Amino acid sequence: MTFNDADLLLLLLAIPVALLLKWRTGDQATPGRFSNLGLLSGIRPTWRIRYRWLPAFIRAGALALLVVALARPQVGQADTVLPGQGIDIALVLDLSSSMASSSLSTGSRQEVAQRVLTDFIEGREEDRLGLVIFREDALVLSPLTLDYEALAQLLDQAPRVPLQDGTAIGVGLASAVDLLRDSRARSRVAILLTDGENTVHGIEPLQAARIAEALGIRVYTIGVIAPGSRSAGNLNVNEAALRSMAEVTGGQYYPAESEQALEAIYASIEQLEKSRIGRPQYGVYKELAVYFLIGALALLAFELGLRGTIWRQAT
């Protein structure tokens, strides 16, 4: 059970204070006058006198229930979690010849990218994934799916797809955007990995990013950088272009110089997107305030009945 206005529960602290003040001040009625108090020494107080504090405690209980009702207690229905908590992700992979011929730490850039993406796919639970590969042209190998095993098999076979060599970054991203266009997920993401610069100008990378921006699709770009190329001043990727593509959509650019860095990048993107959509929210809440209000009214009625009958003279 949760409370919509939990701060109001602090009012409960005032109830014992009020009871204490009532007990300290006692009965303010004018006491009776007796010529000789010795006449009262043998009279024992009746049970109505001994328990005359009971109506006050009943009223305190009614006030406590009223405060709880004002705080709006609620119970979420566990079977009404809102759908679409997963993320729809288009994985966009550069498979140009440089990916296969150049090394990155423990293997070729292509082998490293395939291993990292396979681990990323196997770690999903409720995210729909699609796969787009590109060289001179782009090809959607898999639509958005939850069949991670089949997707991993397609990724393994991707280098065998007969496409002419080239680096069509803009075309690859445009294909991913088209794949995500009809998605109704709360978060739609394209993650593009490349190790080169755009060489096909049918659709420019920034133009494709503008289309993604218009459709509310975030783009994350990853530049696979040859170790030592940054210090030598001859980067194999156009970082400025990749950064612009990402930032125009609210995404981010990541450079990767090792397999470990690449793994960390995909994990970071996942956590960032999960934080954007937030935790699952209950779609329906059952309000419990009315039950506490009924209890408070019942106690007040009971207390008034006692004061009007049994304790009418005692109080």
Wavefront OBJ file of the C-alpha trace (Angstrom):
o trace
v 0.000 0.000 0.000
v 1.242 3.486 -0.853
v 0.036 6.990 0.005
v -0.517 9.646 -2.637
v -0.124 12.467 -0.061
v 2.120 10.791 2.491
v 3.165 14.126 4.055
v -0.287 14.443 5.612
v 0.484 11.445 7.820
v 2.560 13.814 9.962
v -0.760 15.037 11.364
v -0.964 11.752 13.256
v 1.696 13.113 15.614
v -0.730 15.781 16.820
v -3.237 13.235 18.133
v -1.219 11.889 21.104
v -0.256 15.477 21.949
v -3.948 16.412 22.106
v -4.697 13.403 24.325
v -1.860 14.341 26.651
v -3.108 17.919 26.948
v -6.620 16.700 27.685
v -5.306 14.378 30.384
v -3.156 17.155 31.931
v -5.955 19.721 32.012
v -8.510 17.217 33.294
v -12.199 17.923 33.695
v -12.933 21.656 33.634
v -16.399 21.317 35.110
v -17.087 23.046 38.465
v -16.608 20.470 41.221
v -19.423 19.773 43.656
v -19.271 21.206 47.218
v -19.456 19.014 50.276
v -19.474 20.147 53.904
v -17.458 17.111 54.943
v -15.263 15.153 52.499
v -15.142 12.284 54.964
v -18.594 11.329 53.785
v -17.019 10.323 50.404
v -14.194 8.211 51.770
v -16.099 4.959 51.632
v -17.521 5.480 48.123
v -15.726 3.564 45.348
v -15.744 5.088 41.839
v -18.069 3.336 39.410
v -16.821 1.704 36.206
v -18.221 4.655 34.267
v -15.879 6.941 36.188
v -12.902 4.594 35.842
v -13.345 4.325 32.067
v -14.444 7.845 31.320
v -11.302 8.245 29.164
v -12.653 5.716 26.641
v -14.723 8.158 24.496
v -11.691 10.409 24.089
v -9.598 7.500 22.822
v -12.370 6.445 20.446
v -12.447 9.986 19.051
v -8.643 9.904 18.692
v -8.941 6.679 16.694
v -11.541 8.310 14.445
v -9.239 11.269 13.860
v -6.360 8.905 13.032
v -8.485 7.121 10.429
v -9.530 10.486 8.992
v -5.876 11.561 8.606
v -5.011 8.284 6.880
v -7.953 8.793 4.512
v -6.734 12.313 3.672
v -3.318 10.845 2.774
v -5.083 8.790 0.050
v -3.922 5.218 0.591
v -3.715 3.233 -2.652
v -2.985 -0.298 -3.771
v -1.508 -0.886 -7.243
v -2.813 -3.797 -9.251
v 0.192 -5.968 -10.138
v -1.565 -7.381 -13.197
v -2.013 -3.978 -14.818
v 1.571 -2.981 -15.607
v 1.593 -0.671 -18.597
v 2.780 -2.332 -21.818
v 5.696 -1.137 -23.911
v 8.248 -0.891 -21.117
v 10.917 -2.376 -23.404
v 12.919 -0.433 -25.953
v 12.759 -0.894 -29.712
v 16.348 -0.888 -30.954
v 17.678 -1.009 -34.502
v 21.261 -2.281 -34.539
v 23.046 -0.766 -37.543
v 26.327 -2.483 -38.407
v 29.013 -1.437 -40.885
v 30.323 -4.528 -42.726
v 32.629 -2.770 -45.188
v 35.931 -4.416 -46.093
v 37.870 -2.340 -43.535
v 35.863 -3.936 -40.724
v 37.098 -7.377 -41.723
v 40.664 -6.442 -42.658
v 41.594 -4.223 -39.697
v 42.206 -5.505 -36.171
v 40.824 -4.293 -32.854
v 42.433 -5.751 -29.733
v 41.433 -9.449 -29.841
v 40.395 -9.831 -33.496
v 39.189 -7.984 -36.552
v 36.802 -5.115 -36.015
v 34.055 -7.206 -37.575
v 34.684 -10.176 -35.270
v 34.812 -7.960 -32.192
v 31.623 -6.137 -33.194
v 29.827 -9.446 -33.790
v 30.878 -10.811 -30.395
v 29.809 -7.670 -28.542
v 26.490 -7.473 -30.389
v 25.812 -11.159 -29.769
v 26.336 -10.630 -26.033
v 24.115 -7.540 -26.169
v 21.343 -9.493 -27.928
v 21.538 -12.385 -25.464
v 21.247 -9.960 -22.543
v 17.850 -8.601 -23.671
v 14.609 -9.608 -21.981
v 11.827 -7.353 -23.226
v 13.461 -5.134 -25.846
v 12.598 -5.696 -29.491
v 15.683 -5.682 -31.701
v 16.137 -5.264 -35.435
v 19.317 -5.643 -37.501
v 20.479 -3.486 -40.413
v 23.790 -4.034 -42.204
v 25.386 -1.736 -44.760
v 28.223 -1.516 -47.205
v 27.584 0.337 -50.479
v 23.895 -0.255 -49.804
v 21.912 -1.207 -46.720
v 19.822 -4.276 -45.981
v 17.388 -5.006 -43.150
v 18.357 -8.507 -42.057
v 15.760 -8.699 -39.282
v 12.646 -6.701 -38.424
v 12.003 -5.833 -34.787
v 11.767 -9.102 -32.905
v 11.927 -10.781 -29.511
v 13.408 -13.940 -31.047
v 16.927 -13.264 -29.863
v 18.248 -16.669 -30.859
v 17.197 -16.213 -34.484
v 18.602 -12.673 -34.482
v 21.965 -13.899 -33.192
v 22.080 -16.493 -35.992
v 21.366 -13.812 -38.588
v 24.139 -11.667 -37.150
v 26.539 -14.602 -37.465
v 25.631 -15.008 -41.145
v 25.635 -11.262 -41.929
v 29.190 -11.059 -43.400
v 28.166 -13.566 -46.106
v 25.458 -11.297 -47.513
v 26.521 -10.224 -51.030
v 26.697 -6.430 -50.987
v 29.152 -4.269 -52.904
v 31.891 -2.734 -50.782
v 31.446 0.809 -49.534
v 30.381 2.763 -46.461
v 26.812 4.021 -46.852
v 26.338 5.457 -43.377
v 23.409 7.676 -44.353
v 21.612 4.878 -46.212
v 22.180 2.491 -43.293
v 20.719 4.931 -40.784
v 17.778 5.757 -43.070
v 16.961 2.035 -43.289
v 17.021 1.790 -39.503
v 14.753 4.825 -39.166
v 12.302 3.262 -41.624
v 12.394 0.069 -39.558
v 11.480 2.001 -36.385
v 9.001 4.376 -37.991
v 5.842 2.447 -37.097
v 7.018 1.366 -33.650
v 4.820 2.444 -30.732
v 7.417 1.755 -28.058
v 8.046 4.458 -25.476
v 11.693 4.556 -26.553
v 12.947 4.022 -30.121
v 16.670 3.887 -30.697
v 19.104 3.323 -33.560
v 22.663 2.341 -32.618
v 25.013 2.735 -35.559
v 28.538 1.297 -35.551
v 31.097 2.172 -38.214
v 34.858 2.300 -38.682
v 34.956 4.656 -41.649
v 33.601 7.753 -43.336
v 30.521 7.982 -45.532
v 31.368 7.194 -49.159
v 27.873 6.877 -50.646
v 25.968 10.124 -51.058
v 22.466 8.970 -51.964
v 21.340 9.909 -48.460
v 23.719 11.983 -46.386
v 24.221 10.887 -42.738
v 23.025 14.185 -41.273
v 19.974 14.120 -43.548
v 19.067 10.670 -42.221
v 19.582 11.938 -38.675
v 17.188 14.834 -39.330
v 14.544 12.330 -40.423
v 15.126 10.383 -37.206
v 14.765 13.592 -35.207
v 11.443 14.376 -36.897
v 10.133 10.908 -35.996
v 11.322 11.071 -32.384
v 13.979 8.378 -32.835
v 17.221 8.759 -30.919
v 20.449 7.884 -32.677
v 23.595 6.703 -30.942
v 26.744 6.515 -33.067
v 29.864 4.472 -32.354
v 33.147 5.087 -34.113
v 35.532 2.121 -34.029
v 38.928 3.802 -33.919
v 42.234 2.187 -34.823
v 44.515 2.169 -31.741
v 47.032 4.990 -31.913
v 45.357 6.764 -34.822
v 44.120 9.603 -32.636
v 47.589 10.517 -31.419
v 48.939 10.189 -34.943
v 46.287 12.592 -36.236
v 44.883 10.245 -38.896
v 41.552 9.044 -37.530
v 39.766 6.494 -39.685
v 36.311 7.890 -38.761
v 34.730 11.310 -39.105
v 33.995 11.961 -35.432
v 32.488 15.391 -36.064
v 29.919 13.919 -38.465
v 29.060 11.025 -36.151
v 28.703 13.400 -33.204
v 26.398 15.709 -35.168
v 24.226 12.762 -36.244
v 23.754 11.701 -32.638
v 23.327 15.075 -30.996
v 20.693 16.315 -33.444
v 18.416 13.484 -32.245
v 19.228 13.771 -28.536
v 21.615 10.820 -28.667
v 25.350 10.615 -28.132
v 28.546 9.680 -29.964
v 30.959 7.124 -28.488
v 34.494 6.322 -29.654
v 35.643 2.707 -29.183
v 39.280 1.626 -29.293
v 38.939 -1.845 -27.749
v 36.480 -4.693 -27.265
v 36.030 -3.777 -23.614
v 35.223 -0.181 -24.530
v 32.673 -1.384 -27.074
v 30.967 -3.606 -24.495
v 30.813 -0.707 -22.044
v 29.271 1.549 -24.703
v 26.351 -0.781 -25.440
v 25.758 -1.277 -21.700
v 25.815 2.487 -21.167
v 23.304 3.112 -23.954
v 20.992 0.467 -22.508
v 21.075 1.989 -19.028
v 20.563 5.493 -20.408
v 17.467 4.453 -22.339
v 16.076 2.464 -19.410
v 16.417 5.558 -17.233
v 14.579 7.645 -19.849
v 11.473 5.459 -19.849
v 11.577 5.009 -16.063
v 10.380 2.125 -13.976
v 7.168 0.286 -14.862
v 4.100 2.113 -13.596
v 0.909 0.545 -12.384
v -1.903 1.383 -14.768
v -4.678 1.125 -12.150
v -4.754 2.104 -8.475
v -7.435 1.094 -6.024
v -8.254 3.984 -3.709
v -8.682 2.869 -0.082
v -9.557 6.253 1.466
v -13.280 5.516 1.506
v -12.782 2.524 3.816
v -10.866 4.647 6.314
v -13.541 7.356 6.103
v -16.248 4.803 6.842
v -14.239 3.575 9.828
v -13.765 7.138 11.108
v -17.496 7.914 10.829
v -18.375 4.666 12.571
v -16.065 5.470 15.493
v -17.412 9.024 15.765
v -20.977 7.728 15.802
v -20.036 5.178 18.464
v -18.329 7.848 20.574
v -21.308 10.220 20.327
v -23.604 7.378 21.300
v -21.506 6.638 24.386
v -21.402 10.303 25.403
v -25.149 10.569 24.987
v -25.942 7.457 27.028
v -23.474 5.692 29.306
v -21.153 8.652 29.849
v -23.735 11.388 29.584
v -23.372 12.252 33.283
v -19.868 10.857 33.809
v -18.358 13.298 31.376
l 1 2 3 4 5 6 7 8 9 10 11 12 13 14 15 16 17 18 19 20 21 22 23 24 25 26 27 28 29 30 31 32 33 34 35 36 37 38 39 40 41 42 43 44 45 46 47 48 49 50 51 52 53 54 55 56 57 58 59 60 61 62 63 64 65 66 67 68 69 70 71 72 73 74 75 76 77 78 79 80 81 82 83 84 85 86 87 88 89 90 91 92 93 94 95 96 97 98 99 100 101 102 103 104 105 106 107 108 109 110 111 112 113 114 115 116 117 118 119 120 121 122 123 124 125 126 127 128 129 130 131 132 133 134 135 136 137 138 139 140 141 142 143 144 145 146 147 148 149 150 151 152 153 154 155 156 157 158 159 160 161 162 163 164 165 166 167 168 169 170 171 172 173 174 175 176 177 178 179 180 181 182 183 184 185 186 187 188 189 190 191 192 193 194 195 196 197 198 199 200 201 202 203 204 205 206 207 208 209 210 211 212 213 214 215 216 217 218 219 220 221 222 223 224 225 226 227 228 229 230 231 232 233 234 235 236 237 238 239 240 241 242 243 244 245 246 247 248 249 250 251 252 253 254 255 256 257 258 259 260 261 262 263 264 265 266 267 268 269 270 271 272 273 274 275 276 277 278 279 280 281 282 283 284 285 286 287 288 289 290 291 292 293 294 295 296 297 298 299 300 301 302 303 304 305 306 307 308 309 310 311 312 313 314 315
